[in-house]
Amino acid sequence: MERRDETREDGPEEGRGGGPTLRQVFDRYYRPVLAFFLRRGFSKAESEDLAQETFIRVSRGLEDLRSEEALGGWILRIAANVWKNELRHWSTKKRDALEVSYEGRREAGEPLPEGSVSFGAGGMYSPQSKALDAERLSLVRGEIEAMGPKMRRCLLLHAVQGYKYREIATLLQVSIQTVKSHIHQGRRKLRDALEEKLTEGTR
Amino acid sequence: MTSDQRPPDRDPEPDPRLDELLRAAHGGPTPPTPHPSPDVLLAYHTRSLAADEEEEVREHLATCATCARAVLDFEDFADLEPPEDRAPTELDRRRLWRRIEAAERTPAPGASPATVRWLGALAAALLVTVVGLSVWVIRLQPEPSPVRSELALATLVPAGTAGTVRGQAQSVLVPPWAESVVLVLSHGGLERPDRYRIELVDDAGRVAWSEPEARRGEDGTFTVEVERAALPPGEHTVRLVAVDGGSPTTVAEYPVRVEHTAPR
């Protein structure tokens, strides 16, 4: 049996079948794979370990990879499986870890507790009383629930989670124009409903 | 600027007060439906789900920042960047090569319990033989040439759990060129999901060094890198401690004799 030289540069699975070497794949995809796990809420040490596990699996299938174009998607699939297994093994703790704030959520701002809303003095939604605030919140909830699912999802992803049009289009698998249109119409619906309520309240 | 001239991702009619009201009315820390598993999210991303399953995932994504972020990461996977500049190092590569080789030595999953017992016994016997032979060969042969290498490797087998009689110390040779030593701790009898730390205890019983988040590899071994300075010559004990829930419990001890070999 041929003895493996541990010091050679391309690693144990180098370049069989004319495809990329494990070293090339590792150097190209280590950062995305590491970032992928860090962004799932894993610690630095855990993410490094999970990235290594991902590439161990990559090493087993690299020689069977037929198309280099498919490499990124294939590695993503392996990383997602490693993530899934990790969730299974660490179910309770890691599900909690999944709930940590993400950049997007921080950017969007944490939702305000009900009853602590302040809309500024003199604005269209300035509360004259806490009761009126509660009434408006209830009205908005009702309007959102009554919306069609596409409009509701677009509006929530944009206003509540803070995603951009392009991101919402990716998430919901629709065009950017559709996203814009739903958000525009959804806002108008809410404004109309609130204005009507405000008018009723001042009568 | 007309609405046609606006960049596509800019909000043509920002209304922060309405958005604030929406967040107050509908924002919540917990999504109303359970998280889909990663493979379902990935299938959604690759459009491999049935229409009704897709709708369920879309409904979840609208209220779950966690899963929405994952789907966006799938989309941009090849361009994801860690927060700190973290290009793979030679050390990362060497760790990977070692782990791949260790994984290749372990039996394939799915073997029958009897086979596993047989293979386990065989592997243990082989490991002891290999470790013994390695020590013997290393002692007989000249110092290995430091070809681009700053990392030494030592594979350790447990002498017993806490409170048991300590076995014979295993040699850990630290060559003059080694900046650090990778300890590979074998232990086949641990159940997940414990968390572990690895401690290096000196001959006075003090914890001289520790790795608070030791993780078990797919092959069942724990791999930890210890800097040269943390491994002075002498008798030490490497201790594997389970720290998940309750009080920490030592699950295995590996008595070692560290020797710093002299340059030739």
Interface residues (C-beta under 8 A of the other chain):
Chain A: R4 E6 T7 G11 P12 E13 L22 R23 F26 D27 Y29 Y30 R31 P32 L34 A35 F36 L38 R39 R40 S43 A45 E46 E48 D49 Q52 E53 F55 I56 S59 G72 G73 I75 L76 R77 A79 A80 N81 W83 K84 L87 H89 W90 S91 K93 R95 L98 E99 Y102 E103 G104 R105 A108 G109 E110 P111 L112 P113 E114 S116 V117 F119 G120 G123 M124 Y125 R136 L137 S138 V140 R141 I144 P149 R152 R153 L155 L156 L157 H158 A159 V160 Q161 Y163 K164 Y165 R166 E167 T170 L171 L172 Q173 I176 K180 I183 H184 R187 L190 R191 L194
Chain B: P8 D9 D11 P12 E13 D15 R17 L18 D19 E20 L21 L22 R23 A24 A25 H26 G27 G28 P29 T30 H35 S37 P38 D39 L41 L42 T46 R47 E54 E55 R58 E59 L61 A62 T63 A65 T66 A68 R69 A70 V71 L72 D73 F74 E75 F77 A78 D79 L80 E81 P82 P83 R86 A87 P88 D92 R93 R95 L96 W97 R98 R99 I100 E101 A103 E104 V147 R148 S149 R192 P193 E213 R215 G217 E218
